[in-house]
Amino acid sequence: MRFQAAYKNGVAISETSGLPNKTKLEADELAILNHVAQNLKRLADMDWARPAGIIPTSYGTSSAADSTGKTHTLGQGGKTVTGRIGSKTGAAAFTMDAAIALNTIYGLTFKNAFIAGHLVTRWAGGKAADNNLAPLTGYFNQGLIRTPESAAEGMMRNDEVMSYSARAIYGRAGNDGSSVTFAKKDLDLIPTAVHVVVTRMALQADGNAENIAHWNVEKTSRFNQNVVLSLANVKAAATGGASGDSTSSSSEEM
């Protein structure tokens, strides 16, 4: 067996004094051992080593003006490939001018308020950056979007390498059951849904399990659908809005 032969040769080399190129010969046998071990783990579907780091991809931003004429930057989302070990969570988001504008124009506060919501969850490395933020409702942030986020978090707890893709979908046609009379321009600031794809990643053939870039084979889809952002729970200030700071758009998530 190749593994046994490499091990036997390595022991013989290490015990032989004065051997020319001894360091290189030992390194060569060790490389063979590592290669065989990686192949065995791959065959058993067991990739024990987990990579440090994260690979981010940005889907960019777009711009839209609200009903007062102010232009806002809207995130389109992005994608990360990450493993539990060595990965860093993204930063929490506290403000976003589009969310603040919506809250100010319509007097929305507390549960009715829009927040600076992450598209790629920060637990998968999503950043508090323009490309990754969109005005989301608190109900959405703590509700439906938690389904794919929880799936991703569970994968990382199990030391699986996964990709998390989130793309905002804009183009809202109406108030969607909200008692707030949103102007059409303001509806353009609010996503209708976020398309989320969560995928378990596998190691490429002959890949190094400790190199995040080598985890580029899509193995199993854990989630792939639009998460719809409903406005039905957003109530007009006169009929259901609570009093308070109307410019609040802090987010405890994502």
C-alpha positions as CSV (number, residue, x, y, z in Angstrom):
1,M,0.0,0.0,0.0
2,R,1.3,3.4,-1.0
3,F,0.7,4.9,2.5
4,Q,2.6,2.1,4.3
5,A,5.5,2.3,1.8
6,A,5.8,6.1,2.3
7,Y,5.7,5.7,6.1
8,K,8.3,2.9,6.0
9,N,10.6,5.0,3.7
10,G,10.1,8.0,5.9
11,V,11.2,6.2,9.0
12,A,14.2,4.7,7.2
13,I,15.3,8.1,5.9
14,S,14.9,9.7,9.4
15,E,17.0,7.0,11.0
16,T,19.8,7.2,8.4
17,S,22.5,9.7,9.4
18,G,24.6,11.6,6.8
19,L,22.1,10.9,4.0
20,P,22.4,13.4,1.1
21,N,19.3,15.6,0.6
22,K,17.8,14.1,3.8
23,T,15.5,17.0,4.4
24,K,14.1,16.9,0.9
25,L,13.6,13.1,0.9
26,E,11.7,13.3,4.2
27,A,9.5,16.1,2.8
28,D,8.8,14.0,-0.3
29,E,7.6,11.0,1.8
30,L,5.5,13.3,4.0
31,A,3.8,14.8,0.9
32,I,2.9,11.3,-0.2
33,L,1.4,10.6,3.2
34,N,-0.6,13.8,3.2
35,H,-1.9,13.1,-0.4
36,V,-3.0,9.6,0.4
37,A,-4.7,10.8,3.6
38,Q,-6.6,13.5,1.8
39,N,-7.8,11.0,-0.8
40,L,-9.0,8.6,1.9
41,K,-10.9,11.3,3.7
42,R,-12.5,12.4,0.4
43,L,-13.6,8.8,-0.4
44,A,-15.2,8.6,3.0
45,D,-16.8,12.0,2.6
46,M,-14.9,13.2,5.6
47,D,-12.9,16.4,5.2
48,W,-11.6,16.8,8.7
49,A,-9.4,19.8,8.3
50,R,-11.4,23.1,7.9
51,P,-10.0,26.1,6.1
52,A,-9.4,29.4,7.7
53,G,-10.7,32.5,5.9
54,I,-13.6,33.4,3.8
55,I,-14.2,34.1,0.0
56,P,-16.6,37.0,-0.5
57,T,-18.3,38.0,-3.8
58,S,-20.2,41.2,-4.2
59,Y,-23.3,41.6,-6.4
60,G,-22.9,45.3,-6.3
61,T,-25.3,48.2,-5.6
62,S,-28.0,50.2,-7.3
63,S,-29.4,53.7,-6.6
64,A,-33.0,54.9,-6.3
65,A,-34.5,58.3,-5.2
66,D,-37.2,58.5,-2.5
67,S,-40.3,60.6,-2.7
68,T,-38.4,63.7,-1.4
69,G,-35.9,63.5,-4.2
70,K,-33.0,62.1,-2.1
71,T,-31.0,59.3,-3.7
72,H,-30.1,56.2,-1.8
73,T,-27.7,53.3,-2.3
74,L,-29.3,49.9,-2.2
75,G,-27.5,46.6,-1.8
76,Q,-27.9,43.9,-4.4
77,G,-26.3,41.3,-2.1
78,G,-23.4,38.9,-2.5
79,K,-22.0,35.5,-1.7
80,T,-19.5,34.0,0.8
81,V,-17.8,30.6,1.0
82,T,-16.7,29.9,4.5
83,G,-15.9,27.2,7.1
84,R,-16.5,27.4,10.8
85,I,-12.9,27.3,11.9
86,G,-11.0,30.5,11.2
87,S,-14.0,32.3,9.8
88,K,-14.9,35.8,11.0
89,T,-18.4,37.1,11.4
90,G,-19.3,40.3,9.6
91,A,-20.1,43.5,11.4
92,A,-23.5,44.4,12.8
93,A,-25.3,47.2,10.9
94,F,-27.0,50.1,12.8
95,T,-27.9,52.7,10.2
96,M,-28.8,52.9,6.5
97,D,-30.0,56.1,4.9
98,A,-32.8,54.4,2.9
99,A,-34.2,52.8,6.0
100,I,-34.0,56.1,8.0
101,A,-35.7,57.9,5.1
102,L,-38.6,55.5,5.1
103,N,-39.0,55.7,8.8
104,T,-38.8,59.5,8.8
105,I,-41.2,60.0,5.9
106,Y,-43.9,57.7,7.3
107,G,-43.3,58.1,11.0
108,L,-42.5,54.4,11.5
109,T,-41.0,53.3,14.8
110,F,-40.2,50.2,16.8
111,K,-41.6,47.0,15.2
112,N,-43.0,49.1,12.3
113,A,-39.6,50.5,11.5
114,F,-37.3,49.5,8.6
115,I,-33.8,48.4,9.6
116,A,-30.4,48.2,8.0
117,G,-30.7,44.5,7.2
118,H,-27.9,42.2,6.0
119,L,-28.5,40.3,2.8
120,V,-25.7,37.8,3.4
121,T,-26.1,37.1,7.1
122,R,-23.2,38.4,9.2
123,W,-22.8,35.0,10.8
124,A,-21.6,33.8,7.4
125,G,-19.2,36.8,7.1
126,G,-21.7,39.3,5.6
127,K,-20.4,42.8,6.0
128,A,-22.2,46.0,7.0
129,A,-21.4,47.5,3.6
130,D,-23.5,49.2,1.0
131,N,-23.6,46.2,-1.3
132,N,-24.9,43.9,1.5
133,L,-27.5,46.2,3.1
134,A,-31.2,46.8,2.2
135,P,-34.2,48.2,4.1
136,L,-35.9,45.3,5.7
137,T,-38.7,45.1,8.2
138,G,-38.1,43.8,11.7
139,Y,-40.7,41.1,11.2
140,F,-38.8,39.8,8.1
141,N,-35.4,40.2,9.9
142,Q,-36.5,38.0,12.8
143,G,-38.9,35.9,10.9
144,L,-38.8,34.2,7.5
145,I,-35.1,35.1,6.7
146,R,-34.1,33.1,9.8
147,T,-34.9,29.8,8.0
148,P,-31.9,29.9,5.6
149,E,-29.7,31.7,8.1
150,S,-30.4,28.9,10.7
151,A,-29.6,26.3,8.1
152,A,-26.2,28.0,7.4
153,E,-25.4,28.4,11.1
154,G,-26.1,24.7,11.7
155,M,-23.8,23.8,8.9
156,M,-21.0,25.9,10.4
157,R,-21.6,24.4,13.9
158,N,-21.1,21.0,12.2
159,D,-17.8,22.2,10.8
160,E,-19.1,22.0,7.2
161,V,-17.9,24.4,4.5
162,M,-20.8,26.2,2.8
163,S,-21.6,29.0,0.5
164,Y,-24.3,31.5,1.3
165,S,-25.7,33.6,-1.5
166,A,-28.3,36.3,-1.1
167,R,-29.6,38.6,-3.8
168,A,-32.2,41.3,-3.2
169,I,-35.1,41.5,-5.6
170,Y,-36.6,45.0,-6.1
171,G,-39.6,46.2,-8.1
172,R,-42.5,46.4,-5.6
173,A,-45.8,47.1,-7.3
174,G,-48.0,48.0,-4.3
175,N,-48.4,48.4,-0.5
176,D,-48.7,44.6,0.0
177,G,-51.4,44.8,2.6
178,S,-49.7,47.6,4.7
179,S,-51.9,50.4,6.0
180,V,-49.1,52.8,5.1
181,T,-49.8,54.7,1.9
182,F,-46.3,54.4,0.4
183,A,-45.4,56.5,-2.6
184,K,-44.3,54.5,-5.6
185,K,-40.8,56.0,-5.4
186,D,-40.5,54.8,-1.8
187,L,-41.7,51.3,-2.6
188,D,-38.8,51.1,-5.0
189,L,-36.4,51.2,-2.0
190,I,-37.9,48.1,-0.5
191,P,-37.1,44.6,-1.7
192,T,-40.0,42.3,-2.6
193,A,-37.9,39.3,-1.6
194,V,-34.3,38.0,-1.0
195,H,-33.3,35.0,-3.1
196,V,-31.1,32.9,-0.8
197,V,-29.0,29.9,-1.8
198,V,-27.2,27.8,0.9
199,T,-25.0,25.1,-0.4
200,R,-22.7,22.6,1.2
201,M,-19.3,22.7,-0.5
202,A,-16.9,19.9,-1.2
203,L,-13.2,19.8,-1.7
204,Q,-11.9,19.8,-5.3
205,A,-10.0,16.8,-6.5
206,D,-6.4,16.8,-5.1
207,G,-7.4,19.9,-3.1
208,N,-5.8,21.1,0.2
209,A,-8.6,21.0,2.8
210,E,-7.0,23.9,4.7
211,N,-7.2,26.2,1.7
212,I,-10.7,27.8,1.4
213,A,-10.2,28.4,-2.3
214,H,-10.1,24.6,-2.9
215,W,-13.6,24.2,-1.5
216,N,-15.3,25.0,-4.9
217,V,-17.4,21.9,-5.6
218,E,-21.1,22.4,-4.9
219,K,-22.2,19.2,-3.0
220,T,-25.7,19.6,-1.5
221,S,-28.3,22.3,-1.7
222,R,-29.7,23.1,1.7
223,F,-31.9,26.1,0.7
224,N,-32.7,27.7,-2.7
225,Q,-35.7,30.0,-2.9
226,N,-37.1,33.5,-2.6
227,V,-37.8,34.6,0.9
228,V,-40.7,37.0,0.5
229,L,-40.6,40.3,2.3
230,S,-44.3,41.2,3.2
231,L,-45.3,44.7,4.3
232,A,-48.6,43.5,5.8
233,N,-47.4,43.9,9.3
234,V,-46.1,47.5,8.7
235,K,-48.8,49.8,10.2
236,A,-49.4,53.5,9.6
237,A,-48.4,55.6,12.6
238,A,-52.0,57.0,13.0
239,T,-53.5,53.5,13.3
240,G,-50.8,51.3,14.8
241,G,-47.5,53.0,15.0
242,A,-45.9,53.4,18.4
243,S,-44.3,56.6,19.5
244,G,-40.5,57.0,19.7
245,D,-37.5,57.8,17.7
246,S,-38.7,57.8,14.1
247,T,-35.3,57.6,12.6
248,S,-34.3,54.4,14.3
249,S,-33.0,51.7,11.9
250,S,-30.8,49.6,14.1
251,S,-30.4,45.9,13.5
252,E,-29.7,43.3,16.1
253,E,-29.0,40.6,13.5
254,M,-28.1,39.1,11.0
